[in-house]
Amino acid sequence: MPIGKVKWYDAGKGFGFVSNPGDEDVYVGKQVLPEGVEELVAGQRIEFDFAAGRRGPQALRVKILDSPRRRPAHRHKPEELSSMISDLLTLLESDVQPGLAAGRYPDRKVGRQVAEILRAVAKELDA
């Protein structure tokens, strides 16, 4: 049985695709998932049997090798995130933008502070 990684899976639609080493991707329908498994997560490793179907290879049996890696939930409430973004904008407008307009980069302390806030906001928005 080949081992592949889930490329994507849509639980709402009830299907997805898994990579098949050295061959084309394999269709995985909800009906072939092991009992108790409702969905697959992108990047999750699975072992599967497959056969040629009308539209390409289809999984017949699936065995889960990795537990799903879930994205972390949001750490901040929307109001807190709004406040963080507001503070970030104030910091950019007051400390960073004037120096850049004058042809100077911000000093290291301000640069690190801005970068840290940007990373936190981006991570929260991506969760």
All heavy atoms as an XYZ file, in Angstrom:
987
protein
N       0.837     -1.173      0.000
C       0.000      0.000      0.000
C       0.890      1.249      0.000
O       1.781      1.359      0.824
C      -0.902      0.018      1.240
C      -2.004     -1.019      1.185
S      -3.140     -1.168      2.595
C      -3.327      0.411      3.258
N       0.646      2.180     -0.911
C       1.454      3.391     -0.944
C       1.141      4.306      0.237
O       0.064      4.252      0.834
C       1.067      4.055     -2.262
C      -0.206      3.438     -2.674
C      -0.306      2.115     -2.011
N       2.115      5.139      0.561
C       1.952      6.142      1.610
C       2.010      7.504      0.939
O       2.910      7.790      0.157
C       3.071      6.027      2.663
C       2.948      4.678      3.388
C       2.991      7.178      3.650
C       4.077      4.409      4.349
N       1.037      8.342      1.227
C       0.992      9.680      0.643
C       0.579     10.705      1.672
O       0.218     10.372      2.794
N       0.650     11.957      1.264
C       0.235     13.062      2.123
C      -1.032     13.673      1.552
O      -1.176     13.822      0.339
C       1.311     14.141      2.194
C       2.463     13.782      3.080
C       3.362     14.969      3.291
C       4.500     14.585      4.218
N       5.346     15.730      4.497
N      -1.921     14.043      2.449
C      -3.168     14.682      2.046
C      -2.830     16.046      1.457
O      -2.172     16.857      2.099
C      -4.125     14.833      3.247
C      -5.381     15.582      2.843
C      -4.462     13.469      3.834
N      -3.244     16.278      0.217
C      -3.041     17.577     -0.417
C      -4.094     18.550      0.078
O      -3.786     19.665      0.456
C      -3.087     17.470     -1.927
C      -1.896     16.754     -2.497
C      -1.759     17.085     -3.941
C      -0.315     16.873     -4.307
N       0.087     17.673     -5.387
N      -5.339     18.111      0.023
C      -6.442     18.888      0.580
C      -7.629     17.969      0.777
O      -7.729     16.925      0.148
C      -6.799     20.099     -0.282
C      -7.307     19.787     -1.663
C      -6.561     19.631     -2.793
C      -8.670     19.579     -2.063
N      -7.370     19.342     -3.862
C      -8.675     19.306     -3.447
C      -9.881     19.612     -1.397
C      -9.841     19.066     -4.162
C     -11.043     19.359     -2.112
C     -11.003     19.101     -3.484
N      -8.488     18.367      1.700
C      -9.703     17.605      1.960
C     -10.763     18.583      2.445
O     -10.513     19.378      3.341
C      -9.466     16.523      3.018
C     -10.664     15.610      3.181
C     -10.825     14.505      2.370
C     -11.648     15.874      4.129
C     -11.922     13.674      2.479
C     -12.754     15.051      4.251
C     -12.887     13.960      3.427
O     -13.974     13.140      3.537
N     -11.937     18.540      1.842
C     -13.046     19.415      2.207
C     -14.118     18.556      2.868
O     -14.805     17.790      2.191
C     -13.597     20.117      0.965
C     -14.652     21.158      1.288
O     -15.352     21.014      2.311
O     -14.783     22.114      0.509
N     -14.246     18.689      4.185
C     -15.212     17.878      4.922
C     -16.643     18.195      4.495
O     -17.498     17.316      4.486
C     -15.050     18.104      6.426
N     -16.908     19.443      4.131
C     -18.241     19.826      3.687
C     -18.645     19.117      2.401
O     -19.790     18.700      2.241
N     -17.706     18.987      1.486
C     -17.981     18.305      0.219
C     -17.797     16.793      0.334
O     -18.299     16.030     -0.489
C     -17.065     18.843     -0.877
C     -17.357     20.297     -1.223
C     -16.431     20.774     -2.310
C     -16.719     22.234     -2.660
N     -15.815     22.739     -3.686
N     -17.012     16.364      1.334
C     -16.830     14.939      1.560
C     -15.793     14.271      0.683
O     -15.856     13.069      0.460
N     -14.814     15.034      0.201
C     -13.746     14.418     -0.582
C     -12.509     15.300     -0.596
O     -12.532     16.438     -0.157
C     -14.194     14.133     -2.021
C     -14.353     15.359     -2.881
C     -13.302     15.818     -3.639
C     -15.562     16.045     -2.924
C     -13.443     16.945     -4.437
C     -15.715     17.162     -3.716
C     -14.652     17.616     -4.475
N     -11.427     14.736     -1.107
C     -10.171     15.457     -1.237
C      -9.205     14.632     -2.064
O      -9.593     13.641     -2.696
N      -7.941     15.032     -2.033
C      -6.918     14.326     -2.802
C      -5.675     14.114     -1.957
O      -5.337     14.932     -1.111
C      -6.559     15.110     -4.069
C      -7.632     15.054     -5.108
C      -8.674     15.980     -5.114
C      -7.633     14.061     -6.066
C      -9.677     15.920     -6.056
C      -8.632     13.987     -7.021
C      -9.656     14.924     -7.022
N      -5.020     13.001     -2.225
C      -3.781     12.645     -1.544
C      -2.708     12.418     -2.598
O      -3.001     11.953     -3.706
C      -3.991     11.399     -0.650
C      -4.357     10.194     -1.481
C      -2.778     11.109      0.193
N      -1.462     12.792     -2.270
C      -0.369     12.580     -3.219
C      -0.056     11.097     -3.304
O      -0.165     10.362     -2.325
C       0.874     13.361     -2.781
O       1.360     12.860     -1.556
N       0.328     10.670     -4.484
C       0.692      9.283     -4.721
C       2.104      9.300     -5.283
O       2.305      9.699     -6.420
C      -0.282      8.634     -5.704
C      -0.018      7.163     -5.899
O       0.761      6.564     -5.173
N      -0.667      6.582     -6.886
N       3.097      8.904     -4.491
C       4.483      8.983     -4.936
C       4.696      8.347     -6.315
O       4.359      7.193     -6.532
C       5.256      8.226     -3.855
C       4.364      8.252     -2.660
C       2.962      8.274     -3.189
N       5.194      9.140     -7.236
C       5.521      8.650     -8.566
C       4.332      8.507     -9.497
O       4.462      7.959    -10.580
N       3.178      8.972     -9.111
C       1.989      8.828     -9.947
C       1.070     10.017     -9.693
O       1.376     10.901     -8.911
C       1.275      7.515     -9.623
C       0.525      6.932    -10.817
O       0.389      7.629    -11.840
O       0.075      5.776    -10.712
N      -0.095     10.011    -10.361
C      -1.004     11.135    -10.182
C      -1.727     11.055     -8.844
O      -1.800     10.002     -8.219
C      -2.006     11.216    -11.337
C      -2.921     10.022    -11.487
C      -3.837     10.159    -12.696
O      -4.518     11.179    -12.826
O      -3.847      9.221    -13.492
N      -2.260     12.201     -8.393
C      -2.958     12.279     -7.114
C      -4.162     11.347     -7.100
O      -4.769     11.069     -8.127
C      -3.406     13.711     -6.835
C      -2.230     14.655     -6.664
O      -1.107     14.168     -6.446
O      -2.438     15.872     -6.739
N      -4.508     10.899     -5.899
C      -5.588      9.932     -5.717
C      -6.770     10.601     -5.019
O      -6.604     11.292     -4.009
C      -5.097      8.721     -4.889
C      -6.223      7.750     -4.608
C      -3.954      8.026     -5.605
N      -7.950     10.368     -5.555
C      -9.204     10.877     -4.989
C      -9.527     10.090     -3.730
O      -9.439      8.867     -3.702
C     -10.322     10.712     -6.025
C     -11.709     10.999     -5.509
C     -12.222     12.284     -5.520
C     -12.509      9.972     -5.016
C     -13.498     12.552     -5.056
C     -13.795     10.227     -4.556
C     -14.270     11.525     -4.569
O     -15.517     11.779     -4.104
N      -9.903     10.813     -2.663
C     -10.304     10.169     -1.413
C     -11.687     10.679     -1.045
O     -11.865     11.864     -0.783
C      -9.319     10.478     -0.266
C      -9.787      9.829      1.025
C      -7.925     10.031     -0.610
N     -12.662      9.777     -1.059
C     -14.022     10.128     -0.678
C     -14.289      9.828      0.787
O     -13.584      9.032      1.413
N     -15.292     10.470      1.334
C     -15.654     10.299      2.738
C     -15.971      8.842      3.073
O     -15.686      8.374      4.168
C     -16.861     11.198      3.043
C     -17.313     11.190      4.469
C     -18.322     12.290      4.709
C     -19.703     11.692      4.806
N     -20.725     12.685      5.144
N     -16.526      8.116      2.130
C     -16.958      6.742      2.373
C     -15.807      5.783      2.649
O     -16.028      4.703      3.200
C     -17.828      6.229      1.215
C     -17.112      6.049     -0.095
C     -16.953      7.337     -0.909
O     -17.264      8.424     -0.452
N     -16.448      7.199     -2.112
N     -14.570      6.118      2.289
C     -13.443      5.205      2.519
C     -12.635      5.560      3.765
O     -11.659      4.878      4.070
C     -12.506      5.143      1.283
C     -13.251      4.638      0.067
C     -11.833      6.464      1.022
N     -13.035      6.601      4.478
C     -12.321      6.969      5.701
C     -12.593      5.934      6.785
O     -13.683      5.368      6.853
C     -12.755      8.353      6.180
C     -12.431      9.515      5.263
C     -12.932     10.827      5.876
C     -10.964      9.604      4.950
N     -11.609      5.681      7.649
C     -11.824      4.720      8.742
C     -12.972      5.168      9.660
O     -13.278      6.361      9.743
C     -10.497      4.735      9.507
C      -9.499      5.318      8.575
C     -10.254      6.222      7.658
N     -13.563      4.241     10.347
C     -14.671      4.536     11.242
C     -14.232      5.545     12.304
O     -13.151      5.431     12.885
C     -15.152      3.259     11.915
C     -16.414      3.438     12.708
C     -16.941      2.124     13.239
O     -16.781      1.099     12.559
O     -17.498      2.147     14.334
N     -15.044      6.552     12.507
C     -14.749      7.583     13.499
C     -13.971      8.767     12.954
O     -13.816      9.775     13.623
N     -13.449      8.654     11.742
C     -12.702      9.745     11.126
C     -13.658     10.522     10.224
O     -14.245      9.961      9.305
C     -11.496      9.222     10.316
C     -10.790     10.355      9.597
C     -10.535      8.478     11.214
N     -13.816     11.800     10.506
C     -14.742     12.635      9.749
C     -14.058     13.411      8.625
O     -14.691     13.762      7.642
C     -15.445     13.629     10.685
C     -16.293     12.958     11.747
C     -17.470     12.225     11.151
O     -18.088     12.738     10.206
O     -17.766     11.113     11.638
N     -12.757     13.717      8.824
C     -12.050     14.501      7.821
C     -10.560     14.232      7.880
O     -10.047     13.694      8.846
C     -12.322     15.995      8.007
C     -11.710     16.595      9.255
C     -11.951     18.087      9.365
O     -11.648     18.816      8.411
O     -12.446     18.502     10.412
N      -9.867     14.626      6.821
C      -8.413     14.563      6.747
C      -7.887     15.989      6.750
O      -8.596     16.918      6.354
C      -7.983     13.833      5.477
C      -8.460     12.388      5.345
C      -8.113     11.845      3.962
C      -7.861     11.516      6.423
N      -6.645     16.147      7.180
C      -6.036     17.468      7.259
C      -4.846     17.528      6.310
O      -4.077     16.564      6.217
C      -5.575     17.758      8.713
C      -4.892     19.098      8.811
C      -6.753     17.692      9.667
N      -4.708     18.632      5.596
C      -3.594     18.790      4.650
C      -2.264     18.516      5.350
O      -2.027     18.980      6.458
C      -3.603     20.195      4.068
N      -1.427     17.717      4.697
C      -0.120     17.363      5.245
C      -0.123     16.070      6.047
O       0.930     15.521      6.349
N      -1.286     15.578      6.390
C      -1.412     14.341      7.160
C      -0.993     13.158      6.285
O      -1.352     13.065      5.128
C      -2.869     14.202      7.596
C      -3.151     13.091      8.531
C      -4.616     13.098      8.983
O      -5.447     13.766      8.396
N      -4.910     12.337     10.013
N      -0.200     12.247      6.856
C       0.238     11.058      6.103
C      -0.770      9.939      6.259
O      -1.233      9.663      7.365
C       1.605     10.596      6.600
C       2.728     11.510      6.238
C       4.081     11.059      6.779
N       4.009      9.974      7.715
C       4.703      8.833      7.614
N       5.512      8.642      6.629
N       4.587      7.887      8.527
N      -1.086      9.300      5.130
C      -2.007      8.162      5.152
C      -1.465      7.052      4.261
O      -0.677      7.298      3.349
C      -3.433      8.552      4.703
C      -3.451      9.008      3.244
C      -4.029      9.606      5.609
C      -4.853      9.203      2.692
N      -1.889      5.844      4.556
C      -1.579      4.684      3.726
C      -2.890      4.300      3.047
O      -3.951      4.355      3.678
C      -1.075      3.559      4.628
C      -0.475      2.391      3.908
C       0.143      1.411      4.893
O      -0.454      1.166      5.960
O       1.214      0.894      4.567
N      -2.842      3.934      1.785
C      -4.086      3.691      1.065
C      -3.914      2.662     -0.038
O      -2.830      2.466     -0.569
C      -4.626      5.004      0.472
C      -3.647      5.701     -0.443
C      -3.675      5.479     -1.808
C      -2.699      6.571      0.066
C      -2.770      6.110     -2.658
C      -1.794      7.204     -0.765
C      -1.830      6.973     -2.130
N      -5.016      1.990     -0.351
C      -5.129      1.156     -1.544
C      -5.932      1.954     -2.537
O      -6.822      2.718     -2.154
C      -5.897     -0.137     -1.241
C      -5.035     -1.189     -0.568
O      -3.818     -1.170     -0.774
O      -5.606     -2.017      0.170
N      -5.650      1.790     -3.823
C      -6.420      2.537     -4.812
C      -6.608      1.719     -6.073
O      -5.923      0.726     -6.299
C      -5.776      3.888     -5.126
C      -4.468      3.795     -5.869
C      -4.425      3.935     -7.249
C      -3.285      3.571     -5.187
C      -3.232      3.853     -7.939
C      -2.083      3.493     -5.866
C      -2.054      3.634     -7.240
N      -7.582      2.155     -6.848
C      -7.875      1.511     -8.125
C      -8.206      2.600     -9.129
O      -8.557      3.725     -8.756
C      -9.041      0.553     -7.980
N      -8.109      2.250    -10.414
C      -8.441      3.214    -11.464
C      -9.950      3.417    -11.481
O     -10.722      2.468    -11.467
C      -7.970      2.705    -12.814
N     -10.351      4.672    -11.489
C     -11.767      5.016    -11.570
C     -12.041      5.729    -12.878
O     -11.142      5.915    -13.709
N     -13.281      6.143    -13.072
C     -13.644      6.836    -14.311
C     -12.844      8.116    -14.504
O     -12.461      8.446    -15.620
C     -15.133      7.185    -14.310
C     -16.028      5.994    -14.535
C     -17.477      6.398    -14.594
N     -17.886      6.840    -13.262
C     -18.799      7.757    -13.016
N     -19.417      8.349    -13.999
N     -19.106      8.097    -11.791
N     -12.584      8.822    -13.422
C     -11.888     10.114    -13.532
C     -10.457     10.068    -13.010
O      -9.863     11.097    -12.767
C     -12.662     11.177    -12.768
C     -14.027     11.422    -13.359
C     -14.691     12.533    -12.630
N     -15.983     12.835    -13.208
C     -16.815     13.707    -12.720
N     -16.495     14.376    -11.636
N     -17.960     13.933    -13.301
N      -9.927      8.900    -12.798
C      -8.571      8.774    -12.286
C      -8.539      7.847    -11.085
O      -9.554      7.253    -10.718
N      -7.376      7.720    -10.459
C      -7.260      6.791     -9.329
C      -8.107      7.233     -8.137
O      -8.191      8.413     -7.832
C      -5.774      6.821     -8.992
C      -5.204      7.991     -9.684
C      -6.122      8.381    -10.778
N      -8.726      6.232     -7.486
C      -9.566      6.487     -6.321
C      -9.139      5.566     -5.189
O      -8.875      4.381     -5.411
C     -11.033      6.237     -6.638
C     -11.594      7.167     -7.665
C     -13.075      6.899     -7.922
O     -13.583      5.829     -7.630
N     -13.750      7.890     -8.470
N      -9.108      6.110     -3.989
C      -8.746      5.307     -2.822
C      -9.866      4.334     -2.490
O     -11.045      4.670     -2.573
C      -8.471      6.217     -1.635
N      -9.477      3.116     -2.135
C     -10.441      2.089     -1.743
C     -10.455      1.903     -0.223
O     -11.488      1.660      0.365
C     -10.104      0.755     -2.402
C     -10.061      0.745     -3.920
C      -9.584     -0.600     -4.423
C     -11.436      1.071     -4.476
N      -9.278      1.971      0.377
C      -9.114      1.846      1.819
C      -8.093      2.875      2.261
O      -7.137      3.152      1.545
C      -8.600      0.471      2.199
C      -9.655     -0.591      2.243
C      -9.022     -1.885      2.665
N      -8.048     -2.261      1.636
C      -8.009     -3.434      1.041
N      -8.850     -4.354      1.392
N      -7.133     -3.691      0.118
N      -8.289      3.410      3.456
C      -7.376      4.414      3.993
C      -6.999      4.031      5.416
O      -7.853      3.635      6.201
C      -8.046      5.819      3.988
C      -7.202      6.824      4.734
C      -8.296      6.288      2.568
N      -5.706      4.147      5.718
C      -5.219      3.944      7.081
C      -4.470      5.207      7.474
O      -3.550      5.640      6.775
C      -4.287      2.732      7.140
C      -3.739      2.470      8.524
C      -2.819      1.266      8.517
C      -2.199      1.066      9.886
N      -1.204      0.002      9.867
N      -4.854      5.816      8.584
C      -4.252      7.064      9.058
C      -2.920      6.745      9.730
O      -2.857      5.920     10.642
C      -5.179      7.782     10.072
C      -6.587      7.946      9.512
C      -4.578      9.092     10.515
C      -6.712      8.870      8.354
N      -1.835      7.409      9.307
C      -0.516      7.207      9.906
C      -0.144      8.327     10.872
O       0.597      8.105     11.824
C       0.551      7.105      8.814
C       0.385      5.957      7.831
C       1.477      6.000      6.779
C       0.395      4.619      8.546
N      -0.610      9.532     10.622
C      -0.321     10.691     11.478
C      -1.610     11.220     12.070
O      -2.642     11.234     11.400
C       0.291     11.848     10.663
C       1.697     11.566     10.205
O       2.332     10.653     10.741
O       2.155     12.289      9.306
N      -1.528     11.689     13.293
C      -2.689     12.394     13.832
C      -2.737     13.752     13.147
O      -1.706     14.314     12.779
C      -2.576     12.543     15.344
O      -1.412     13.241     15.682
N      -3.924     14.293     12.957
C      -4.034     15.559     12.227
C      -3.342     16.695     12.961
O      -3.402     16.786     14.181
C      -5.537     15.796     12.123
C      -6.157     14.926     13.146
C      -5.212     13.800     13.398
N      -2.683     17.542     12.195
C      -2.042     18.741     12.739
C      -2.996     19.900     12.541
O      -3.179     20.381     11.433
C      -0.726     19.023     12.020
C       0.293     17.958     12.260
C       1.566     18.301     11.543
N       2.498     17.198     11.681
C       3.451     16.919     10.836
N       3.608     17.651      9.769
N       4.245     15.903     11.039
N      -3.577     20.290     13.598
C      -4.541     21.383     13.538
C      -3.825     22.716     13.639
O      -2.820     22.842     14.323
C      -5.528     21.279     14.691
C      -6.339     20.022     14.638
C      -7.634     20.347     13.986
N      -8.452     19.149     13.911
C      -9.205     18.885     12.903
N      -9.268     19.692     11.889
N      -9.936     17.809     12.883
N      -4.383     23.686     12.963
C      -3.877     25.042     13.116
C      -4.250     25.528     14.504
O      -5.309     25.216     15.011
C      -4.519     25.982     12.096
C      -3.959     25.831     10.728
C      -4.540     26.893      9.854
N      -3.757     27.008      8.660
C      -3.970     27.893      7.731
N      -4.947     28.751      7.858
N      -3.220     27.942      6.663
N      -3.386     26.317     15.101
C      -3.731     26.820     16.427
C      -4.947     27.738     16.340
O      -5.129     28.456     15.364
C      -2.486     27.607     16.852
C      -1.766     27.908     15.590
C      -2.108     26.817     14.628
N      -5.757     27.671     17.370
C      -6.937     28.534     17.409
C      -6.500     29.976     17.647
O      -5.357     30.248     18.032
C      -7.850     28.069     18.534
N      -7.395     30.883     17.429
C      -7.090     32.289     17.678
C      -6.744     32.478     19.149
O      -7.426     31.971     20.029
C      -8.286     33.167     17.311
C      -8.582     33.178     15.848
N      -7.785     33.828     14.938
C      -9.573     32.603     15.134
C      -8.281     33.664     13.730
N      -9.360     32.915     13.814
N      -5.692     33.224     19.415
C      -5.264     33.472     20.785
C      -5.869     34.753     21.344
O      -5.922     34.942     22.543
C      -3.743     33.560     20.838
C      -3.068     32.243     20.509
C      -1.573     32.347     20.551
N      -1.124     32.848     21.841
C       0.067     33.355     22.049
N       0.918     33.451     21.064
N       0.419     33.784     23.231
N      -6.269     35.641     20.456
C      -6.790     36.935     20.896
C      -8.223     37.119     20.409
O      -8.591     36.641     19.341
C      -5.923     38.075     20.346
C      -4.489     37.990     20.774
N      -4.067     38.340     22.031
C      -3.391     37.571     20.115
C      -2.765     38.156     22.129
N      -2.324     37.676     20.975
N      -8.984     37.839     21.201
C     -10.345     38.189     20.794
C     -10.256     39.245     19.701
O      -9.259     39.972     19.607
C     -11.122     38.741     21.994
C     -11.349     37.705     23.066
C     -12.091     38.313     24.230
C     -12.278     37.256     25.308
N     -12.869     37.816     26.512
N     -11.285     39.359     18.859
C     -11.257     40.360     17.787
C     -11.001     41.780     18.301
O     -10.280     42.554     17.664
C     -12.641     40.244     17.146
C     -13.076     38.856     17.433
C     -12.488     38.518     18.768
N     -11.539     42.126     19.462
C     -11.322     43.467     20.018
C      -9.846     43.685     20.365
O      -9.303     44.771     20.156
C     -12.183     43.681     21.279
C     -13.675     43.583     21.047
C     -14.181     42.138     21.036
O     -13.519     41.228     21.585
O     -15.244     41.921     20.436
N      -9.200     42.654     20.913
C      -7.776     42.749     21.243
C      -6.940     42.888     19.979
O      -5.981     43.666     19.941
C      -7.328     41.523     22.034
C      -7.939     41.400     23.400
C      -7.626     40.075     24.070
O      -7.271     39.100     23.364
O      -7.743     40.005     25.302
N      -7.295     42.131     18.955
C      -6.566     42.207     17.693
C      -6.738     43.585     17.065
O      -5.788     44.154     16.534
C      -7.030     41.114     16.742
C      -6.252     40.972     15.437
C      -4.782     40.694     15.708
C      -6.844     39.868     14.588
N      -7.936     44.131     17.155
C      -8.192     45.479     16.644
C      -7.304     46.493     17.359
O      -6.720     47.382     16.723
C      -9.665     45.839     16.837
O      -9.891     47.177     16.469
N      -7.162     46.346     18.657
C      -6.305     47.244     19.438
C      -4.835     47.093     19.042
O      -4.105     48.084     18.927
C      -6.477     46.953     20.927
O      -5.617     47.746     21.697
N      -4.411     45.842     18.820
C      -3.022     45.609     18.394
C      -2.744     46.289     17.054
O      -1.695     46.911     16.869
C      -2.744     44.104     18.264
C      -2.619     43.373     19.567
S      -2.508     41.579     19.364
C      -0.962     41.389     18.505
N      -3.684     46.170     16.127
C      -3.505     46.779     14.802
C      -3.501     48.288     14.910
O      -2.703     48.969     14.256
C      -4.583     46.264     13.829
C      -4.329     44.789     13.531
C      -4.595     47.075     12.536
C      -5.416     44.114     12.722
N      -4.354     48.832     15.760
C      -4.385     50.280     15.967
C      -3.048     50.777     16.525
O      -2.502     51.781     16.059
C      -5.521     50.636     16.920
O      -5.552     52.010     17.155
N      -2.521     50.054     17.524
C      -1.220     50.420     18.095
C      -0.110     50.299     17.053
O       0.803     51.130     17.008
C      -0.892     49.530     19.292
C      -1.795     49.787     20.490
O      -2.492     50.833     20.497
O      -1.814     48.940     21.407
N      -0.192     49.283     16.230
C       0.806     49.085     15.172
C       0.786     50.249     14.188
O       1.830     50.780     13.810
C       0.556     47.766     14.447
C       1.445     47.461     13.250
C       2.907     47.366     13.664
C       1.004     46.181     12.578
N      -0.402     50.655     13.780
C      -0.520     51.784     12.846
C       0.039     53.067     13.458
O       0.744     53.827     12.787
C      -1.976     51.984     12.426
C      -2.544     50.901     11.519
C      -4.045     51.095     11.323
C      -1.832     50.879     10.186
N      -0.266     53.301     14.727
C       0.257     54.483     15.411
C       1.783     54.447     15.445
O       2.445     55.451     15.164
C      -0.300     54.565     16.845
O      -1.724     54.611     16.780
C       0.223     55.785     17.574
N       2.341     53.300     15.790
C       3.796     53.145     15.841
C       4.423     53.366     14.466
O       5.442     54.063     14.335
C       4.148     51.751     16.372
C       5.617     51.417     16.539
C       6.252     52.309     17.593
C       5.772     49.956     16.927
N       3.815     52.814     13.430
C       4.351     52.993     12.075
C       4.301     54.452     11.646
O       5.263     54.981     11.081
C       3.570     52.124     11.080
C       3.821     50.616     11.142
C       2.818     49.879     10.264
C       5.236     50.280     10.738
N       3.170     55.096     11.912
C       3.008     56.489     11.482
C       3.881     57.456     12.260
O       4.381     58.441     11.706
C       1.543     56.912     11.602
C       0.661     56.248     10.570
C      -0.818     56.561     10.764
O      -1.212     57.037     11.862
O      -1.578     56.310      9.820
N       4.099     57.184     13.557
C       4.855     58.143     14.365
C       6.359     57.876     14.391
O       7.150     58.814     14.418
C       4.316     58.163     15.793
O       4.529     56.917     16.420
N       6.776     56.619     14.379
C       8.198     56.306     14.553
C       8.901     55.799     13.292
O      10.095     56.015     13.135
C       8.370     55.249     15.647
C       8.022     55.767     17.024
O       7.755     56.971     17.145
O       8.001     54.957     17.971
N       8.184     55.139     12.407
C       8.843     54.511     11.263
C       8.719     55.348     10.002
O       9.715     55.640      9.336
C       8.288     53.083     11.032
C       8.903     52.456      9.801
C       8.532     52.212     12.253
N       7.526     55.728      9.662
C       7.288     56.417      8.394
C       8.053     57.734      8.247
O       8.640     57.982      7.188
C       5.787     56.643      8.204
C       5.435     57.123      6.806
C       3.934     57.228      6.624
O       3.183     57.276      7.590
N       3.511     57.272      5.374
N       8.119     58.610      9.270
C       8.868     59.865      9.099
C      10.355     59.644      8.770
O      10.920     60.336      7.930
C       8.698     60.581     10.437
C       7.448     60.017     11.020
C       7.403     58.596     10.552
N      10.951     58.673      9.435
C      12.362     58.384      9.168
C      12.576     57.840      7.772
O      13.523     58.228      7.078
N      11.690     56.942      7.337
C      11.808     56.388      5.993
C      11.628     57.480      4.938
O      12.345     57.497      3.931
C      10.774     55.272      5.781
C      11.001     53.980      6.567
C       9.816     53.040      6.397
C      12.286     53.303      6.147
N      10.697     58.406      5.182
C      10.479     59.514      4.242
C      11.712     60.405      4.159
O      11.987     61.001      3.118
C       9.261     60.330      4.658
N      12.479     60.472      5.262
C      13.706     61.286      5.289
C      14.922     60.491      4.815
O      16.051     61.001      4.857
C      13.940     61.812      6.702
N      14.708     59.239      4.385
C      15.809     58.439      3.850
C      16.563     57.642      4.889
O      17.695     57.235      4.650
N      15.984     57.451      6.076
C      16.650     56.697      7.145
C      15.796     55.498      7.556
O      14.576     55.586      7.635
C      16.846     57.577      8.376
C      17.778     58.758      8.181
C      17.979     59.539      9.480
N      16.755     59.803     10.238
C      15.927     60.824     10.016
N      16.190     61.685      9.063
N      14.845     60.992     10.764
N      16.475     54.397      7.834
C      15.780     53.239      8.402
C      15.568     53.481      9.892
O      16.341     54.208     10.521
C      16.605     51.960      8.220
C      16.573     51.440      6.803
C      17.638     51.658      5.932
C      15.480     50.727      6.351
C      17.606     51.183      4.638
C      15.438     50.240      5.057
C      16.502     50.473      4.208
O      16.468     49.998      2.934
N      14.561     52.840     10.487
C      14.363     53.003     11.932
C      15.509     52.347     12.697
O      16.174     51.444     12.182
C      13.039     52.286     12.202
C      12.834     51.365     11.051
C      13.547     51.985      9.886
N      15.733     52.819     13.931
C      16.798     52.204     14.718
C      16.406     50.764     15.054
O      15.261     50.349     14.901
C      17.119     53.007     15.974
C      15.978     53.078     16.980
O      15.015     52.298     16.847
O      16.059     53.907     17.904
N      17.374     49.998     15.501
C      17.197     48.562     15.698
C      16.073     48.242     16.688
O      15.298     47.317     16.488
C      18.516     47.962     16.178
C      18.446     46.468     16.372
C      19.799     45.927     16.456
N      19.925     45.162     15.204
C      20.916     44.395     14.911
N      21.940     44.318     15.698
N      20.939     43.710     13.800
N      15.985     49.009     17.776
C      14.973     48.763     18.803
C      13.560     48.901     18.223
O      12.704     48.038     18.420
C      15.162     49.723     19.966
C      14.172     49.540     21.081
C      14.395     50.546     22.186
C      13.316     50.421     23.249
N      13.433     51.447     24.266
N      13.316     49.980     17.497
C      12.004     50.215     16.898
C      11.724     49.162     15.829
O      10.612     48.629     15.738
C      11.904     51.643     16.316
C      10.620     51.836     15.534
C      12.011     52.668     17.431
N      12.720     48.840     15.024
C      12.558     47.832     13.982
C      12.150     46.482     14.548
O      11.253     45.818     14.022
N      12.802     46.077     15.631
C      12.453     44.797     16.266
C      11.047     44.829     16.846
O      10.301     43.860     16.740
C      13.457     44.471     17.365
C      14.721     43.879     16.828
C      15.484     43.176     17.933
N      16.659     42.564     17.359
C      17.845     42.565     17.926
N      18.009     43.137     19.093
N      18.857     41.975     17.340
N      10.705     45.958     17.468
C       9.381     46.092     18.060
C       8.293     45.983     16.987
O       7.321     45.254     17.142
C       9.284     47.439     18.785
C       8.022     47.649     19.564
C       8.011     49.002     20.261
O       8.730     49.913     19.881
N       7.183     49.120     21.277
N       8.483     46.674     15.888
C       7.519     46.633     14.790
C       7.442     45.234     14.200
O       6.345     44.703     13.956
C       7.878     47.674     13.706
C       7.034     47.483     12.472
C       7.722     49.082     14.253
N       8.590     44.601     13.981
C       8.613     43.255     13.407
C       7.904     42.257     14.315
O       7.159     41.394     13.838
C      10.052     42.809     13.162
N       8.093     42.372     15.618
C       7.449     41.461     16.558
C       5.925     41.624     16.530
O       5.185     40.640     16.510
C       7.970     41.734     17.970
C       7.519     40.724     18.988
C       8.180     40.957     20.338
O       9.377     41.299     20.383
O       7.470     40.783     21.342
N       5.471     42.868     16.480
C       4.031     43.114     16.426
C       3.462     42.623     15.096
O       2.399     42.002     15.053
C       3.717     44.613     16.642
C       4.147     45.034     18.046
C       2.235     44.887     16.443
C       4.114     46.531     18.271
N       4.172     42.871     14.002
C       3.712     42.406     12.691
C       3.584     40.888     12.656
O       2.618     40.347     12.127
C       4.672     42.869     11.593
C       4.560     44.323     11.157
C       5.728     44.692     10.255
C       3.244     44.555     10.441
N       4.561     40.184     13.229
C       4.501     38.716     13.259
C       3.305     38.233     14.068
O       2.606     37.297     13.671
C       5.789     38.138     13.847
C       6.942     38.141     12.881
C       8.150     37.373     13.443
N       9.336     37.877     12.827
C      10.165     38.781     13.361
N       9.946     39.272     14.553
N      11.229     39.190     12.708
N       3.069     38.844     15.224
C       1.942     38.445     16.064
C       0.612     38.671     15.351
O      -0.268     37.806     15.378
C       1.981     39.216     17.395
N       0.474     39.809     14.707
C      -0.768     40.109     13.994
C      -0.941     39.150     12.825
O      -2.027     38.598     12.610
C      -0.794     41.581     13.521
C      -1.924     41.829     12.549
C      -0.903     42.518     14.722
N       0.124     38.914     12.068
C       0.033     38.011     10.910
C      -0.317     36.594     11.358
O      -1.155     35.922     10.745
C       1.360     38.007     10.154
N       0.296     36.124     12.435
C       0.015     34.776     12.941
C      -1.444     34.663     13.371
O      -2.103     33.661     13.095
C       0.945     34.468     14.113
C       0.903     33.056     14.573
C       1.969     32.825     15.639
C       2.044     31.375     16.016
N       3.106     31.141     17.004
N      -1.947     35.697     14.015
C      -3.336     35.684     14.475
C      -4.309     35.713     13.295
O      -5.320     35.016     13.298
C      -3.578     36.879     15.402
C      -4.909     36.858     16.080
C      -5.073     35.727     17.085
O      -4.079     35.174     17.566
O      -6.230     35.402     17.381
N      -4.011     36.506     12.285
C      -4.885     36.597     11.123
C      -4.859     35.300     10.316
O      -5.855     34.936      9.693
C      -4.493     37.778     10.232
C      -4.769     39.167     10.808
C      -4.181     40.236      9.893
C      -6.253     39.393     11.003
N      -3.739     34.593     10.341
C      -3.590     33.359      9.567
C      -4.174     32.141     10.267
O      -4.342     31.102      9.656
C      -2.110     33.131      9.255
C      -1.905     32.095      8.173
O      -2.740     32.026      7.251
O      -0.906     31.360      8.256
N      -4.464     32.255     11.559
C      -4.978     31.102     12.344
C      -6.393     30.752     11.931
O      -7.116     31.470     11.350
C      -4.931     31.408     13.827
